[in-house]
Amino acid sequence: MRNFAGTPGTVTALILRLLQCLFAAASIASMASTNSFFSFTSFSYLIASMGLQVIWSFGLAFLDACALAKKKVLHNPGLLSLFVVGDWVTSMLSLAAASSSAGITVLYFNDLGSCGFVECQKYQLAVALAFMSWITIGISSLIMLSTLAAAVS
């Protein structure tokens, strides 16, 4: 099987995983720096989802870094199946969390007008970073799915 950009154990995969982890951690930091994020269920869900994303992405980034250091190829169908399921689950959780938080941010703060300027910007930044994390997760999950399909056939 051919090694293309984004497959496990490549530099591109490592960069994607590190970006996922960075965007998710920055989203958590932005949301947690506000005074009242815990008052909204969707914001708490965003924190939990991004926390799971940080753990998942950091673990796979570490695995990619080890594979690069040892010059190993990670194309075992069983391992790829685990990556595909994990990526798709975290991708769906992240999309749901980012979407619900975006909806609450727009509805409550823009439409009802009860948002302090700095606090509202922090919520918007956290949501934007969560969507950026989701985009990189989506790219990784599609690459994993195509890699698994190529490994099985």
C-alpha positions, 0 to 999 in steps of 0.5 A: 500500500502506498503512503500518501499525505495524512496516513498514520505515521507521516509528517502530515498526519502528525501536523493534523493531529497537533493542529487538532490538539492545539485548536481544541485546547485553545477553545477550552482555554477561551471558554474557561476564561469566561465567568459564566460558561458553566451556566450554559449546557452547550458550553459545558458540552463544548468543554467536554467534547474539546477535552476528549478531542485533546486527549484523542489527538494528543495520543495519536500525535504521540503515536505518529511521532513514534512511528516517524522516529522508528520509521514504521508504517501504521497500516494494520487494518485492526489499528486503522479500524480503531483510528477510523471509529475514534476519528468519526466519533470525536468528529461528530461530538465536536461538530455537535458541540461547536454547532450547539455552542454557536447557536447559543452564542448567536441566539442568546448574546446577539439576539437578546443582547445580554452579553458583555463585549469581552465575554461575548468575544471569548465565546465566539472565539471558543466556537470558532476554534472548535470549528477549526478543530472540527475541520482538521478532525474531518480531514483526518477522519476522511483520510483514515477511512480511505486508508482503511478501504485501501488496506482492506482491499 
